[in-house]
Amino acid sequence: MSKSARWAWLVSLVAATGAALVLAFVLSFSDQGGGFYERHFVWLFAVNVVVALLLMAVIAWVAVRLALRLRQGKFGTRLLIKLAGIFAVVGMLPGLVIYTVSYQFATRSIEAWFDERLAGALDAGLALGKTTLDTLADDLLNKARAGASRLAETGNALQPLELERLREQVGASEAVLIGPSGQLLASAGGSAATGPPERPSPTLLRQTRMLSAASQIDGLDEDTLTVDGPEPRVRALVRMPRSAIALAAGDERYLMLVQPIPRALAANALAVQAAYSEYQQRALARDSLRRMYIGTLTLALILAVFAAVLLAILLGNQLVRPLLLLADGMRQVAAGDLRAKPVFASADELGGLTRSFADMTSQLSDARAQVQRGMLQLEGARTRLQTILDTLTAGVVVFDREGRIDTVNPGATRILQRPLSAWRGRHLGELPGLEELAQRVEQRFELLATSPEAGERDAWQESFELARGDGATLTLLVRGATLPHDMRLMVFDDITEVVSAQRSAAWAEVARRLAHEIKNPLTPIQLSAERLRHKLEAKLEGADQALLLRSVNTIVTQVQAMQTLVNEFRDYARLPAAQMQPLDLGALVGEVLALYGQALDNGLLTVQVEPGLPRIQGDPTQLRQVVHNLVQNALDAVADRPDGQVELSVSGARGEQGDLRAVRLTVLDNGPGFADKVLKRAFEPYVTTKAKGTGLGLAVVKKIADEHGARLRAANLHAGDEPDGPLTGARVSLSFSNFAAAPAAPASAGDTGAAPAPGAASRVH
């Protein structure tokens, strides 16, 4: 037998013993008289208390074991506690109902036993018997007084004949004349069976002396009142009148009359008195009786609750085992363990439930494997899509149905130069500087939804201009499309360079045509003007001659200016292809700056070249022209300023990890800067801030930069690097990222055409 089974049998034996004791106590009242309760109350109550304490101790022990199991974290303990609690409640509720009803029944039954009407009836019977006896005694006492008075008047008190006559008149059984000390002086009545009359008791004689008359009832006792015993009787003793008899002073006589009491009356009086005494004793023990009944009922309730808890513990495993099996399996499934689960070997519904759970777990395992394969495929597709988005040069932005940013690729951040990834979940119009673009894109989507243009179904395309923070203007080609679930897709490209290239190509065509159409007539015009001056100069005098010379000089000067302009247009249109070769940009800058010796000596121009920079791939001739154009433009911008300053630097542009990304040529000046309308199109032909400029300098620089794959940028400088701060000058930079394969070496004459200027490696004046 297992330990748990032995423990269960022990507890069951204790419960059965307690139930037997309770039943024995309850049955004792049905087959025992009232004296049994008084005789055995103490030990019965003690036994009930001991059994109740023992049962409470067993229940407490069970509770402690469950608490320890719960504290140790044993699986299923909570379910066992819950099941035990349910059984306890199920056993307690009916028990409480029965307990309440039994309590009321016992209480009211006990109260009914001691009803006030019964007590009143007993009091009335006792009073009636007492009154009857008192009436007999008073009547006999009055007769004694009257007889004593007649005897005193006749003066024949000592005559037996007078006493007999008095006895017969009053109907007494005996008439006795008593002396002062209680001795018998004369008597009448009585019988041989009863013997001579009895002397009055000292108590009766003492009361008569004090009160002149007294009565006494004799023989009214349970022990003496029998069928063969003497009858109860009433004695009346009165003092004889002193004035009516000639007696010596102090000599007293007493008349005593004795009358029997009917035996039935005496028996009834004694029965009433005995019942009244027993009732009073029972009434005194009423509270103890009630407590004993209530204690018995309470013990029965405790037994019922204990039986319910015991049943929960004994049968709990059978009910809980499949549930614990399911709970453990669910916990494993929740933890991700979808291995085959054990099945409870039973043909009932719980066994079928465990089998269904095992089948479900197997299906879940198969489904999870399929989902994982699908997730891997989806993740691979998502990775490929993200890779495509990351490598796209175009910007991609996906908006959710609320118009908030959902997906952004790096191209969008690069083109717009704003951290769009950090603004996911917000509207595009909330980004500084993109309010107008967001509004126009929203309007275009609404136009597509309400009234699409011809050829538009689910997508639209339009170009927008966007101002950047550095003052430049971006030209964006934006394409929009609607996606499922009311989502929107916006794809845009930076076509600023394309538009600029188109404009440059257009200007190149214009320049070619102008050079062709204008250059041919210029030479004949100049020759004709010179011929007129040669023919007419000697024939005219004075003012006419001066007018002729002035007019001819004007024609020749303007023709030469036109020829210069045509030559510049021709050079722009017919810029030769770059002849790439490795060169040192710092040495090339020093060579060009040798032409600006006066500006260097005056401190108007300063140069700083970072040493150790790698060679780049470039055309020395074209790059000389670039440096010359940039420096000359900067010097022209500060020509009218007494504190004018131009700075030229060659440095390395490095990334976040310190790696060299490009070699940068930068020209700074503290001149008036670019006008806003000029800055947006600074590298287009015929755009200039000079009164006499052609606007082709930066256009040529832009074209050469494109030939070299370099990035050309122009911006205005503001105080404190604040966009809204005061304008302090302009900056033009050219970044070369196409490095030469050979390591850097001192430049030769074949590379740059000349050696670097002195001091070009640091700061040149």
C-alpha positions in Angstrom: 0.0 0.0 0.0 1.4 3.4 -0.9 2.1 6.1 1.5 -0.7 8.3 0.2 -3.2 5.4 0.5 -2.2 4.6 4.1 -2.5 8.3 4.9 -6.0 8.4 3.3 -7.1 5.3 5.2 -5.9 6.8 8.5 -7.7 10.0 7.9 -10.8 8.1 6.9 -10.7 6.1 10.2 -10.4 9.3 12.2 -13.4 10.7 10.4 -15.4 7.6 10.9 -14.6 7.5 14.6 -15.7 11.1 14.9 -18.9 10.5 13.1 -19.6 7.4 15.3 -19.1 9.5 18.5 -21.4 12.2 17.3 -24.1 9.7 16.4 -23.7 7.9 19.8 -24.1 11.2 21.6 -27.2 12.2 19.6 -28.8 8.7 20.1 -28.1 8.8 23.8 -30.9 11.3 24.3 -33.5 9.0 22.7 -33.0 5.9 24.8 -31.8 7.5 28.1 -33.6 9.5 30.7 -32.9 13.0 31.6 -30.4 12.0 34.2 -28.0 10.6 31.6 -27.4 14.1 30.3 -26.6 15.5 33.7 -24.4 12.5 34.6 -22.3 12.4 31.4 -22.3 16.0 30.2 -18.7 16.8 31.0 -17.0 13.8 29.4 -19.3 13.8 26.3 -18.5 17.5 25.7 -14.8 16.8 26.2 -14.8 13.9 23.7 -16.6 16.1 21.1 -14.1 18.9 21.6 -11.2 16.5 21.3 -12.6 15.0 18.0 -13.2 18.4 16.6 -9.7 19.5 17.4 -8.2 16.4 15.9 -10.2 16.9 12.7 -9.1 20.5 12.6 -5.5 19.5 13.0 -5.8 17.0 10.1 -7.3 19.7 7.9 -4.6 22.1 8.9 -2.0 19.5 8.1 -3.5 19.0 4.7 -3.5 22.8 4.1 0.2 23.0 5.2 1.1 20.3 2.8 -0.7 22.0 -0.1 1.0 25.3 0.9 4.4 23.7 0.8 3.7 22.1 -2.6 2.6 25.5 -3.8 5.7 27.2 -2.4 8.0 24.6 -4.0 6.3 25.3 -7.3 5.1 21.8 -8.0 3.0 21.8 -11.1 -0.7 21.1 -10.6 -0.8 22.3 -7.0 -3.0 25.3 -7.8 -5.5 23.0 -9.6 -5.5 20.6 -6.6 -6.2 23.5 -4.2 -8.9 24.8 -6.4 -10.5 21.4 -6.7 -10.3 20.9 -2.9 -11.8 24.3 -2.4 -14.7 23.5 -4.8 -15.4 20.2 -3.0 -15.2 22.0 0.4 -17.7 24.7 -0.8 -20.0 22.0 -2.2 -19.9 20.2 1.1 -20.2 23.3 3.2 -23.1 25.0 1.5 -25.6 22.1 2.2 -24.0 21.6 5.6 -24.6 25.2 6.4 -28.2 25.0 5.3 -28.7 21.9 7.4 -26.8 23.4 10.3 -28.9 26.6 10.2 -32.2 24.6 10.1 -31.0 22.2 12.8 -29.8 25.1 15.0 -33.2 26.8 14.7 -35.0 23.5 15.3 -33.0 22.6 18.4 -33.2 26.1 19.9 -36.9 26.4 19.4 -37.5 22.8 20.6 -35.6 23.5 23.8 -37.4 26.8 24.3 -40.7 24.9 23.7 -39.8 22.5 26.5 -39.5 25.4 28.9 -42.5 27.3 27.6 -43.8 30.1 29.9 -47.4 28.6 29.9 -46.1 25.3 31.2 -44.2 27.1 33.9 -47.3 29.2 34.7 -49.4 26.0 34.9 -46.9 24.5 37.3 -46.9 27.6 39.4 -50.7 27.7 39.4 -51.0 24.1 40.5 -48.4 24.5 43.2 -50.3 27.7 44.4 -53.6 25.9 44.2 -52.4 23.0 46.4 -50.9 25.4 48.9 -54.0 27.5 49.0 -56.2 24.4 49.5 -54.1 23.2 52.4 -53.9 26.7 53.8 -57.7 27.0 53.6 -58.1 23.7 55.5 -55.7 24.9 58.2 -57.3 28.4 58.5 -60.8 26.8 58.7 -59.7 24.4 61.4 -58.0 27.3 63.3 -61.2 29.3 63.2 -63.2 26.4 64.6 -60.6 26.0 67.3 -61.0 29.6 68.3 -64.8 29.3 68.4 -64.6 26.0 70.4 -62.2 27.5 72.9 -64.5 30.4 73.5 -67.5 28.1 74.2 -65.5 25.9 76.5 -64.4 29.0 78.4 -68.0 30.2 78.7 -69.3 26.9 80.1 -66.4 26.5 82.5 -66.3 22.8 81.8 -63.2 22.7 79.8 -61.8 19.7 81.6 -64.9 17.6 81.0 -64.3 14.9 78.4 -68.0 15.1 77.5 -67.7 18.8 76.5 -64.6 18.1 74.4 -66.3 15.2 72.6 -69.3 17.4 71.9 -67.0 20.2 70.6 -65.1 17.6 68.4 -68.3 16.4 66.9 -69.6 20.0 66.3 -66.4 21.1 64.4 -65.9 17.7 62.7 -62.4 17.1 64.0 -60.8 13.8 64.5 -59.3 14.8 67.9 -59.9 17.5 70.5 -57.2 17.9 73.1 -56.7 20.3 76.0 -53.0 21.2 76.4 -51.2 22.5 79.4 -48.6 25.3 79.5 -45.7 23.0 78.9 -47.5 20.9 76.3 -48.7 18.1 78.4 -52.1 16.6 77.7 -54.8 17.6 80.2 -57.9 16.1 78.5 -58.7 14.7 75.0 -61.6 13.4 73.0 -61.6 11.4 69.8 -58.9 9.2 68.3 -58.8 5.5 68.0 -57.0 2.5 69.3 -55.2 2.1 66.0 -53.8 5.6 66.1 -53.0 5.5 69.8 -53.2 8.4 72.2 -53.1 12.0 70.8 -49.6 13.4 70.0 -48.3 16.3 71.9 -47.9 19.5 69.8 -44.4 20.2 68.5 -42.3 22.8 70.4 -42.4 25.0 67.2 -46.2 25.0 67.1 -46.4 25.6 70.8 -43.9 28.5 70.6 -45.9 30.1 67.7 -49.1 29.8 69.6 -47.6 31.5 72.6 -46.5 34.4 70.4 -49.6 34.6 68.2 -52.4 33.1 70.5 -53.2 30.7 67.6 -51.2 28.6 65.1 -51.7 25.7 62.7 -49.4 22.9 61.4 -49.8 20.2 58.6 -48.2 16.8 59.4 -47.6 13.8 57.3 -47.3 15.6 53.9 -44.1 14.0 52.7 -43.2 11.6 49.9 -41.5 9.2 52.3 -44.5 9.0 54.8 -47.4 9.4 52.4 -48.1 5.8 51.5 -51.2 3.6 51.2 -50.7 1.9 54.6 -49.1 4.9 56.3 -50.8 7.5 58.5 -52.9 10.1 56.8 -51.7 13.6 56.7 -53.5 15.9 59.1 -53.9 19.5 60.2 -53.3 20.6 63.7 -54.8 23.8 65.1 -53.6 25.2 68.5 -55.3 28.2 70.2 -54.9 29.8 73.6 -57.9 29.5 76.0 -59.3 32.9 77.0 -57.8 33.9 80.4 -60.8 35.9 81.7 -63.3 33.2 81.2 -61.7 30.5 83.4 -60.7 30.7 86.9 -57.1 29.9 86.8 -54.2 31.0 88.7 -52.2 33.9 87.3 -49.7 32.7 84.7 -51.5 29.4 84.2 -52.5 28.9 80.5 -54.5 26.3 78.7 -54.5 25.5 75.0 -57.1 23.8 72.8 -55.7 21.6 69.9 -58.0 20.3 67.2 -56.7 17.6 64.7 -58.4 17.1 61.4 -57.2 14.5 58.7 -56.4 15.7 55.1 -57.8 13.5 52.2 -55.0 11.2 50.9 -55.8 12.0 47.2 -55.5 15.8 47.9 -52.2 15.3 49.6 -50.9 13.1 46.8 -51.8 15.6 44.2 -50.2 18.4 46.1 -47.0 16.4 46.5 -47.0 15.5 42.7 -47.4 19.1 41.7 -44.6 20.1 44.1 -42.3 17.4 42.8 -43.0 18.3 39.1 -42.3 22.0 39.9 -39.0 21.1 41.5 -37.9 19.0 38.6 -38.9 21.7 36.1 -36.8 24.2 37.9 -33.8 21.9 37.8 -34.3 21.4 34.1 -34.6 25.1 33.5 -31.3 25.8 35.2 -29.6 23.3 32.8 -31.3 24.7 29.7 -28.3 26.8 28.5 -25.9 23.8 28.9 -28.3 21.6 27.0 -28.5 24.2 24.2 -24.7 24.5 24.0 -24.3 20.7 23.8 -26.7 20.4 20.9 -25.1 23.3 19.1 -21.7 21.8 19.6 -22.9 18.5 18.2 -24.3 20.2 15.2 -21.0 22.2 14.7 -19.0 19.0 14.9 -21.3 17.4 12.3 -20.6 20.4 10.0 -16.9 20.1 10.5 -17.1 16.4 9.6 -19.0 17.2 6.4 -16.5 19.8 5.3 -13.6 17.5 6.2 -15.2 14.7 4.2 -15.5 17.0 1.2 -11.9 18.0 1.4 -10.8 14.4 1.9 -12.9 13.4 -1.1 -11.2 16.1 -3.1 -7.7 14.9 -2.1 -8.5 11.2 -2.7 -10.3 11.7 -6.0 -8.3 14.7 -7.1 -5.6 12.8 -8.8 -8.0 10.8 -10.9 -9.8 14.0 -12.0 -6.7 16.2 -12.2 -4.2 13.8 -13.9 -5.6 14.3 -17.4 -6.1 18.0 -16.7 -2.5 18.3 -15.5 -1.4 16.4 -18.5 -3.2 18.9 -20.7 -1.9 21.9 -18.7 1.7 20.7 -18.9 1.3 20.1 -22.6 -0.2 23.6 -23.1 2.6 25.1 -21.1 5.1 23.3 -23.3 3.2 24.5 -26.4 3.2 28.1 -25.1 7.0 27.8 -24.6 7.3 26.7 -28.3 7.8 23.0 -27.7 5.6 21.2 -30.2 7.0 17.7 -29.8 4.6 14.7 -29.5 2.6 14.9 -26.3 1.6 12.0 -24.0 -2.0 10.7 -24.1 -4.0 9.8 -21.0 -5.1 6.1 -21.3 -8.8 6.4 -20.7 -11.9 5.8 -22.8 -13.8 8.8 -21.3 -14.0 12.3 -22.6 -10.9 13.5 -20.8 -8.8 10.8 -22.4 -10.3 11.8 -25.8 -9.4 15.4 -25.0 -5.7 14.5 -24.4 -5.7 12.6 -27.7 -7.2 15.5 -29.5 -4.7 17.8 -27.9 -1.8 15.5 -29.0 -3.2 15.5 -32.6 -3.6 19.3 -32.5 0.0 19.7 -31.3 1.2 17.5 -34.1 -0.8 19.6 -36.6 0.6 22.8 -35.0 4.1 21.5 -35.4 3.5 20.8 -39.1 1.8 24.2 -39.5 4.7 25.9 -37.8 7.2 24.2 -40.0 5.2 25.4 -43.0 5.0 28.9 -41.6 8.7 28.9 -40.9 9.4 27.9 -44.5 7.0 30.6 -45.7 8.6 33.1 -43.3 12.0 32.2 -44.6 10.8 32.7 -48.2 9.1 35.9 -47.3 12.1 37.1 -45.4 14.3 36.3 -48.4 11.9 38.2 -50.7 11.8 41.1 -48.2 15.6 41.1 -48.0 15.8 41.1 -51.8 13.3 43.9 -52.0 15.1 45.9 -49.3 18.4 45.3 -51.1 16.8 46.6 -54.3 15.4 49.6 -52.5 18.7 50.3 -50.8 20.6 50.1 -54.1 18.1 52.3 -56.0 19.4 55.7 -56.8 15.8 56.9 -56.9 14.0 57.8 -53.7 11.1 55.6 -52.6 8.6 56.6 -50.0 5.5 54.6 -49.0 2.6 56.3 -47.2 0.0 54.4 -45.1 -3.7 55.0 -45.5 -3.4 58.0 -43.1 -0.8 59.7 -45.2 2.0 59.0 -42.8 5.5 57.8 -43.8 5.7 54.0 -43.6 8.8 53.0 -45.7 11.8 55.0 -46.8 14.9 53.9 -48.7 18.3 55.5 -48.4 17.9 57.1 -51.9 15.1 59.3 -50.6 17.3 60.5 -47.6 20.2 61.1 -49.9 18.2 63.1 -52.5 16.2 65.2 -50.0 19.1 65.5 -47.6 16.8 64.9 -44.6 16.5 62.0 -42.1 13.3 60.6 -43.4 13.9 57.3 -41.6 13.6 59.1 -38.3 10.2 60.5 -39.3 8.4 57.2 -39.9 4.9 57.5 -38.6 4.6 61.2 -39.3 3.4 63.2 -42.3 5.8 64.4 -45.0 4.6 68.0 -44.5 5.9 67.9 -40.9 9.5 67.8 -42.2 11.0 71.3 -42.3 11.3 72.5 -45.9 9.1 69.9 -47.4 5.7 71.5 -46.7 5.2 72.7 -50.3 6.3 69.4 -51.8 4.0 67.4 -49.5 1.1 69.7 -50.4 1.6 69.4 -54.1 2.1 65.7 -53.9 -1.2 65.4 -51.9 -3.0 67.5 -54.5 -1.7 65.4 -57.3 -2.9 62.2 -55.6 -6.3 63.8 -55.0 -6.4 64.8 -58.7 -5.6 61.3 -59.7 -8.4 60.0 -57.6 -11.0 62.5 -58.7 -10.2 63.5 -62.2 -7.2 61.7 -63.7 -5.6 63.1 -66.8 -5.6 61.2 -70.1 -3.4 58.1 -69.9 -3.4 58.1 -66.1 -5.0 55.1 -64.4 -3.2 54.2 -61.1 -0.1 56.4 -61.4 1.0 59.9 -62.2 4.2 61.7 -63.1 5.3 65.3 -62.6 8.4 67.3 -62.0 8.8 69.6 -58.9 11.5 72.0 -57.8 12.6 71.9 -54.2 14.9 74.4 -52.5 17.7 72.8 -50.5 19.1 74.2 -47.2 22.3 75.4 -48.9 20.4 77.6 -51.3 20.5 75.3 -54.3 17.4 74.1 -56.1 16.6 70.5 -56.8 14.5 69.4 -59.8 12.6 66.2 -58.9 10.8 63.9 -61.3 8.1 62.5 -59.0 6.0 59.4 -59.9 3.1 58.5 -57.7 0.9 55.4 -57.6 -1.9 54.0 -55.4 -1.3 50.7 -53.6 -3.8 48.2 -52.0 -5.3 49.1 -48.7 -5.3 52.8 -49.5 -1.5 53.0 -49.3 0.5 55.3 -51.6 3.8 55.1 -53.3 6.0 58.0 -54.3 9.2 57.4 -56.4 11.3 60.4 -57.3 14.7 61.1 -59.0 17.0 64.1 -58.8 17.0 65.3 -62.4 18.8 68.5 -61.6 21.9 67.4 -63.4 19.9 66.1 -66.3 18.1 69.4 -66.7 21.4 71.2 -66.3 23.0 69.0 -68.9 20.0 69.5 -71.2 20.4 73.3 -70.8 24.1 73.0 -71.3 23.6 71.0 -74.5 21.0 73.6 -75.6 23.4 76.4 -74.9 26.2 74.6 -76.7 24.0 74.3 -79.7 23.1 78.0 -79.4 26.8 78.9 -79.0 27.7 76.8 -82.1 25.1 78.5 -84.2 26.0 82.0 -82.9 29.6 81.3 -83.5 28.8 80.2 -87.1 26.3 82.9 -87.9 27.9 85.9 -86.2 31.6 85.2 -86.8 31.5 85.3 -90.6 30.1 88.9 -90.9 32.4 90.3 -88.1 35.6 90.3 -90.2 34.1 92.2 -93.2 32.5 94.7 -90.9 35.8 95.4 -89.2 37.7 95.6 -92.5 35.1 97.9 -94.0 35.3 100.2 -91.0 39.1 100.3 -91.2 38.9 101.0 -95.0 36.5 103.9 -94.5 38.9 105.4 -91.9 41.8 104.9 -94.3 40.0 106.5 -97.3 38.2 109.4 -95.5 40.6 110.3 -92.7 42.8 112.5 -95.0 39.8 114.1 -96.6 38.1 115.3 -93.5 39.2 117.9 -91.0 38.2 119.1 -87.6 35.0 117.8 -86.1 34.2 115.6 -89.1 37.5 113.9 -88.9 37.1 113.3 -85.1 33.6 111.9 -85.6 34.9 109.6 -88.3 37.7 108.3 -86.1 35.4 107.9 -83.1 32.8 106.0 -85.1 35.4 103.7 -86.7 37.0 103.0 -83.4 33.6 102.2 -81.9 32.9 99.8 -84.7 36.2 98.1 -84.5 36.1 97.8 -80.6 32.6 96.3 -80.7 33.5 94.0 -83.5 36.5 92.8 -81.4 34.2 92.3 -78.4 31.8 90.4 -80.5 34.7 88.2 -81.8 35.8 87.6 -78.2 32.2 86.5 -77.3 31.9 84.4 -80.3 35.3 82.7 -79.5 34.1 82.0 -75.9 30.8 80.5 -77.3 32.9 78.5 -79.7 35.2 77.2 -77.0 32.2 76.3 -74.8 30.5 74.5 -77.7 33.7 72.8 -79.0 35.3 71.9 -75.6 37.7 69.1 -76.5 37.4 65.7 -74.8 39.4 65.3 -71.6 42.7 63.5 -71.9 42.9 61.7 -68.5 46.3 61.1 -66.8 47.5 60.9 -63.2 48.3 64.3 -61.8 48.9 66.0 -58.5 46.1 68.6 -57.9 48.2 70.5 -55.4 51.0 70.9 -57.8 48.6 71.9 -60.6 47.1 74.6 -58.3 50.6 75.9 -57.5 51.4 76.2 -61.2 48.3 78.2 -62.0 48.7 80.5 -59.0 52.1 81.5 -60.3 50.1 83.8 -62.6 48.6 85.5 -59.6 51.9 86.6 -57.9 50.7 90.1 -57.2 47.5 88.9 -55.4 49.6 86.5 -53.4 52.1 89.1 -52.4 49.3 91.6 -51.4 47.6 88.9 -49.2 44.5 89.1 -51.3 44.9 85.5 -52.2 45.9 82.7 -49.8 46.5 79.0 -50.6 46.5 75.9 -48.4 47.4 72.5 -49.7 47.2 69.3 -47.5 50.3 67.2 -48.1 50.2 63.5 -48.9 47.1 63.5 -51.0 46.8 60.9 -53.7 46.9 61.6 -57.4 43.7 62.0 -59.3 42.8 61.2 -62.9 42.4 64.4 -64.9 43.2 66.6 -67.9 45.8 69.1 -66.9 44.8 71.7 -69.5 41.1 71.7 -68.6 41.8 71.7 -64.8 44.1 74.7 -65.3 41.2 76.5 -66.9 39.0 75.4 -64.0 41.3 76.8 -61.4 41.9 79.9 -63.3 38.1 80.5 -63.8 37.3 79.9 -60.1 40.2 82.1 -58.8 39.4 84.9 -61.3 35.7 84.9 -60.4 36.5 85.1 -56.7 39.0 88.0 -57.3 36.4 89.8 -59.3 33.9 89.4 -56.5 36.1 91.1 -53.9 37.7 93.7 -56.3 35.6 96.5 -54.9 36.1 95.5 -51.2 39.1 97.0 -49.3 39.1 93.9 -47.0 38.6 91.5 -49.8 40.0 88.0 -49.2 40.1 84.9 -51.4 41.1 81.5 -49.9 42.0 78.5 -52.0 42.5 75.0 -50.4 43.2 71.5 -51.5 42.2 68.9 -48.9 41.0 65.4 -48.4 37.3 64.7 -47.8 37.0 61.8 -45.3 34.1 59.6 -44.2 33.0 58.7 -40.7 35.6 56.0 -40.3 38.4 58.4 -41.4 38.8 56.9 -44.8 39.6 59.2 -47.7 36.7 59.6 -50.0 37.8 62.5 -52.4 40.3 65.3 -53.0 38.5 68.6 -52.7 39.4 71.9 -54.3 37.6 74.8 -52.5 37.6 78.5 -53.3 36.2 80.9 -50.7 35.7 84.7 -50.9 34.1 87.3 -48.7 32.4 89.1 -51.5 28.6 89.8 -51.9 27.9 86.1 -52.7 25.4 84.7 -55.2 22.0 86.1 -55.7 19.2 83.6 -55.0 18.1 83.5 -58.6 21.7 83.1 -59.8 22.6 80.5 -57.2 19.8 78.2 -58.5 21.3 78.3 -62.0 24.9 79.3 -61.3 26.4 76.6 -63.6 24.2 77.4 -66.6 25.5 79.4 -69.6 24.9 83.1 -69.7 24.2 83.3 -65.9 26.4 85.8 -64.2 26.5 88.6 -61.6 29.2 90.6 -63.4 28.1 93.7 -65.4 30.4 92.8 -68.3 30.6 89.0 -67.9 29.4 86.4 -70.4 28.2 83.9 -67.8 30.2 81.1 -69.4 33.0 80.7 -66.7 31.1 78.5 -64.3 29.3 76.8 -67.2 32.7 75.7 -68.6 33.8 74.6 -65.1 30.6 72.6 -64.8 31.2 70.9 -68.1 34.8 70.1 -67.2 33.7 68.7 -63.8 31.2 66.5 -65.5 34.0 65.2 -67.9 36.1 64.3 -64.8 33.2 62.8 -62.8 33.7 65.4 -60.1 31.0 67.0 -57.9 30.7 70.7 -58.2 28.8 72.7 -55.6 28.3 76.4 -55.0 26.8 78.0 -51.9 26.7 81.3 -50.0 28.5 81.7 -46.6 26.6 83.0 -43.6 27.8 84.2 -40.2 27.9 81.4 -37.7 26.9 78.9 -40.4 23.3 79.8 -39.8 21.1 79.8 -42.9 19.4 83.0 -41.8 22.5 84.7 -40.7 24.2 87.7 -42.4 25.8 86.9 -45.8 29.6 86.8 -45.5 30.7 85.5 -49.0 30.6 82.6 -51.4 32.1 79.1 -51.7 32.7 76.9 -54.7 34.0 73.4 -54.3 35.0 70.7 -56.7 35.4 67.1 -55.3 37.4 64.5 -57.3 36.9 60.9 -56.3 38.5 59.3 -59.4 42.0 58.4 -58.0 45.0 57.4 -60.1 46.1 53.8 -59.7 49.7 54.7 -59.2 50.8 56.0 -55.7 51.4 59.7 -55.3 54.8 60.9 -56.5 56.4 64.3 -57.2 54.8 65.9 -60.3 56.9 66.0 -63.5 56.8 68.5 -66.3 54.9 66.1 -68.4 52.2 65.8 -65.8 51.4 69.4 -65.1 53.6 71.4 -67.3 55.5 73.0 -64.4 56.7 72.5 -60.9 54.5 73.6 -58.0 54.9 77.1 -56.7 57.0 77.7 -53.6 55.0 77.2 -50.4 52.1 75.4 -52.2 52.3 72.5 -49.7 51.2 74.7 -46.8 50.0 78.3 -47.0 51.1 80.5 -49.9 51.1 84.3 -49.9 
